[in-house]
Amino acid sequence: MAASSPFNTKSNFHGRSISLPSRPHPLILKCNQHLETLLRSSNETSSSSSLFHKIDGLRDLIESVENLIQLPLTQDALIREHQENWVNNLLDGSLRILDVCSSAKDAVIHTKECTRELQSIIRRRGGGTEVTAEAKKFLTSRKVVKKAISKALTNLKDNTKNCNVLSTNKDYQTLSLIKLFQDVEVATLSTFQTILQYISGTTQSKSNRWSSISKLIQTKRVACSLVADESEFAQVDVALQSFLFAKTGKPEAINDLQNHLEKTECCIQDLEEGLEFLFRRLIKIRVSLLNILNN
């Protein structure tokens, strides 16, 4: 429909007015842009560089959400609707995200300690029974880490079945907030799923890829990517086994193991820094939510 002329007084004052939905706040739009960036990164080839690209994207998203929660319009909506299900789901979701981030941090720290201990013994001893014993200890610890990650991933899927319930009996701005918070939770949990799988050094088969994703993610806006078999963690697992079961060429196996331990240590350092940053930000967001709702 063509717009009325500003000089047509009759049209201006007696014509039918058209009410259009208001535009979301710029910070909501910015968060949505970060969500789209995170979605695009999920289609990248799985590698350490793409993993850290996802983590950087998640950092940007979480920072924007933290700023969004400080807005009066967000705080007013939370206070006004504090008894609504979506607010309770938001609080529950923040706790789920903190739990899975903590699981990832624990897995990284545990692997880091074992990596450094084995490197130290190799540098001191060069080989021998002490190195073999420490390598066996490391391999056992990796099994413990994988078991803990498997449990975390199972809990993650079980606890996110109803995380994307959207009410429509709201004003436009509130609806935008609710939809954004729900999508942020799903995108964040999806990214942490990828991180945990990468640390574990395991991947899903193609046959159960989409069924697993559909259980975790109930929106078209985010997707879960598979983890490459050849992550640094998977490579060090193979190197440990090769060293322990090598019948000949033990020095070559030790050199190969050392190389993979060094690569894993670099990856661990970057992962630890990224996860620590996210953990601190996520705690601040949860504290802010609780303060708003309790005041």
C-alpha positions in Angstrom: 0.0 0.0 0.0 1.5 3.4 -1.0 2.2 5.8 1.9 -0.1 8.8 2.2 1.3 12.2 1.2 2.3 14.3 4.2 0.3 17.2 2.7 -2.9 15.1 2.5 -4.5 16.3 5.7 -7.7 14.3 5.2 -5.7 11.2 4.7 -3.5 11.8 7.7 -6.3 12.4 10.2 -9.2 10.3 8.8 -7.6 7.4 7.1 -7.2 4.0 8.7 -4.1 3.7 10.8 -1.8 0.7 10.3 -0.2 -0.7 13.5 3.1 -2.4 12.7 5.1 -4.4 15.3 7.9 -2.5 17.0 11.5 -3.2 16.1 13.5 -5.3 18.6 16.0 -3.4 20.7 19.5 -3.1 19.0 21.0 -5.4 21.6 18.5 -8.1 20.8 19.4 -7.7 17.1 23.1 -7.9 18.0 22.5 -11.1 20.0 20.6 -12.6 17.0 23.6 -11.7 14.7 25.9 -13.6 17.0 23.5 -16.6 17.0 23.6 -16.6 13.2 27.4 -16.5 13.2 27.5 -19.4 15.7 25.2 -21.3 13.4 27.4 -20.7 10.4 30.5 -21.9 12.3 28.7 -25.2 13.0 28.9 -26.0 9.3 32.7 -25.6 9.2 35.0 -28.6 8.9 35.7 -30.0 12.3 39.2 -29.1 13.5 40.9 -27.3 16.3 40.7 -24.0 14.5 36.9 -24.4 13.8 36.4 -25.4 17.5 38.1 -22.2 18.7 36.1 -20.3 16.1 32.9 -21.6 17.8 34.2 -20.7 21.2 35.0 -17.2 20.1 31.5 -16.9 18.7 30.0 -18.1 21.9 32.1 -15.6 23.9 30.7 -12.8 21.7 27.2 -14.1 22.2 27.5 -14.4 26.0 29.0 -10.9 26.4 26.0 -9.5 24.4 23.6 -11.4 26.6 25.3 -10.1 29.7 24.8 -6.5 28.4 21.2 -7.3 27.4 20.3 -8.4 31.0 21.4 -5.0 32.3 18.8 -3.2 30.1 15.7 -1.8 31.9 13.4 -3.4 29.4 14.9 -6.8 30.1 14.8 -6.3 33.9 11.2 -5.0 33.7 10.1 -8.1 31.7 11.8 -10.4 34.2 10.2 -8.7 37.2 6.8 -8.4 35.6 6.7 -12.1 34.5 8.7 -13.6 37.4 6.0 -16.3 37.9 5.8 -17.3 34.2 7.3 -20.6 33.1 9.8 -19.0 30.7 11.5 -17.2 33.6 11.8 -20.4 35.6 13.1 -22.1 32.4 15.7 -19.3 32.0 17.0 -19.9 35.5 17.1 -23.6 35.1 18.8 -23.2 31.8 21.5 -21.0 33.3 22.3 -23.7 35.8 22.4 -26.4 33.1 24.9 -24.3 31.1 27.1 -23.7 34.2 27.1 -27.5 34.9 28.1 -28.5 31.5 30.8 -25.7 31.3 32.1 -27.0 34.7 32.3 -30.6 33.3 34.3 -29.3 30.3 36.7 -27.4 32.6 37.2 -30.4 34.9 38.0 -32.7 31.9 40.5 -30.2 30.5 42.2 -29.7 33.9 42.5 -33.4 34.5 44.0 -34.1 31.1 46.4 -31.2 31.5 47.8 -32.5 34.8 48.3 -36.0 33.3 49.9 -34.5 30.1 52.4 -32.4 32.1 53.3 -35.3 34.4 54.0 -37.6 31.6 56.1 -35.0 29.7 58.1 -34.4 32.9 58.9 -38.0 33.3 59.9 -38.5 29.7 62.3 -35.5 29.9 63.9 -36.9 33.1 64.0 -40.6 32.2 63.7 -40.7 28.4 62.2 -44.2 28.6 62.1 -47.2 30.8 59.5 -48.7 33.2 58.7 -45.4 34.9 57.6 -43.8 31.6 55.6 -46.9 30.7 53.9 -46.8 34.1 53.0 -43.2 33.7 51.7 -43.7 30.2 49.4 -46.5 31.5 48.2 -44.1 34.2 47.5 -41.4 31.6 45.6 -43.8 29.4 43.5 -44.9 32.4 42.8 -41.3 33.3 41.6 -40.7 29.8 39.1 -43.5 30.2 37.8 -41.8 33.4 37.5 -38.4 31.5 35.6 -40.1 28.7 33.2 -41.7 31.1 32.5 -38.4 32.9 32.0 -36.7 29.5 29.6 -39.4 28.4 27.6 -38.9 31.6 27.6 -35.1 31.1 26.3 -35.5 27.5 23.6 -37.9 28.6 22.4 -35.5 31.3 22.6 -32.7 28.7 20.2 -34.4 26.4 17.8 -35.5 29.2 17.6 -32.0 30.7 17.0 -30.0 27.5 13.9 -31.7 26.1 11.6 -28.9 27.1 14.0 -26.0 27.0 12.4 -24.4 23.9 8.7 -23.8 24.9 7.5 -20.5 23.6 4.5 -18.6 24.9 2.7 -16.3 22.4 0.5 -14.3 24.8 3.1 -11.5 25.2 3.9 -8.2 23.7 6.3 -8.1 20.8 9.4 -7.0 22.8 8.9 -9.6 25.4 8.3 -12.3 22.8 11.6 -11.3 21.2 13.4 -11.6 24.6 11.9 -15.0 25.3 12.7 -16.4 21.9 16.3 -15.0 22.1 16.9 -16.5 25.6 15.7 -19.9 24.4 17.8 -19.8 21.3 20.9 -18.7 23.3 20.5 -21.6 25.7 20.2 -24.2 22.9 23.1 -22.7 20.9 25.3 -22.6 24.1 24.5 -26.2 25.0 25.1 -27.3 21.5 28.6 -25.6 21.5 29.5 -27.2 24.8 28.4 -30.6 23.4 30.9 -30.1 20.6 33.6 -29.1 23.1 33.0 -32.1 25.3 33.1 -34.5 22.3 36.3 -32.9 21.1 38.0 -33.4 24.5 36.7 -36.9 24.6 38.2 -37.6 21.2 35.1 -39.4 20.1 32.5 -38.7 17.5 29.0 -39.8 16.6 28.2 -42.1 13.7 26.3 -40.6 10.8 23.4 -43.0 11.4 22.5 -41.4 14.8 23.7 -37.9 14.0 20.4 -36.3 13.2 18.4 -38.2 15.8 20.8 -37.0 18.5 20.6 -33.4 17.2 16.8 -33.4 17.1 16.6 -34.4 20.7 19.0 -31.7 21.8 18.0 -28.9 19.5 14.3 -28.0 18.7 14.9 -25.0 16.5 16.1 -24.5 13.0 18.4 -21.7 14.0 21.2 -23.7 15.6 22.8 -27.0 14.7 25.3 -29.4 16.3 28.5 -30.3 14.4 30.4 -33.5 14.7 33.8 -33.7 16.1 36.6 -34.9 13.9 38.2 -38.2 14.8 41.6 -36.6 14.6 41.3 -34.1 17.4 44.5 -33.5 19.4 43.0 -35.6 22.2 42.1 -38.5 19.9 45.7 -38.3 18.5 47.3 -38.5 21.9 45.1 -41.5 22.8 46.4 -43.3 19.8 50.0 -42.3 20.5 49.6 -43.6 24.1 48.4 -47.0 22.9 51.0 -47.2 20.2 53.8 -46.5 22.7 52.4 -49.1 25.2 52.0 -51.8 22.7 55.0 -51.2 20.6 57.2 -54.3 20.3 60.0 -52.6 18.4 60.9 -49.0 17.7 60.3 -47.8 21.2 62.4 -44.6 20.8 60.3 -43.7 17.7 57.1 -44.3 19.7 58.3 -42.1 22.5 59.2 -39.3 20.0 55.8 -39.6 18.5 54.1 -39.5 21.9 56.1 -36.4 22.9 55.0 -34.6 19.7 51.4 -35.3 20.4 51.7 -34.4 24.1 53.1 -31.0 23.0 50.2 -30.4 20.6 47.7 -31.5 23.2 49.2 -29.1 25.8 48.9 -26.1 23.4 45.3 -27.0 22.7 44.5 -27.5 26.4 46.0 -24.1 27.2 43.7 -22.3 24.7 40.7 -24.4 25.8 41.3 -23.7 29.5 41.5 -19.9 28.9 38.3 -20.0 26.7 36.3 -22.1 29.2 37.4 -20.0 32.2 36.3 -16.8 30.5 32.9 -18.4 29.6 32.5 -19.8 33.1 33.1 -16.4 34.8 30.6 -14.7 32.4 28.0 -17.3 32.9 28.2 -17.0 36.7 27.8 -13.2 36.4 24.7 -13.7 34.2 23.1 -16.1 36.7 23.9 -13.8 39.6 22.4 -10.9 37.7 19.2 -12.9 37.0 18.9 -13.9 40.7 19.4 -10.3 41.9 16.8 -9.0 39.5 14.2 -11.5 40.5 14.9 -11.3 44.3 14.8 -7.5 44.6 
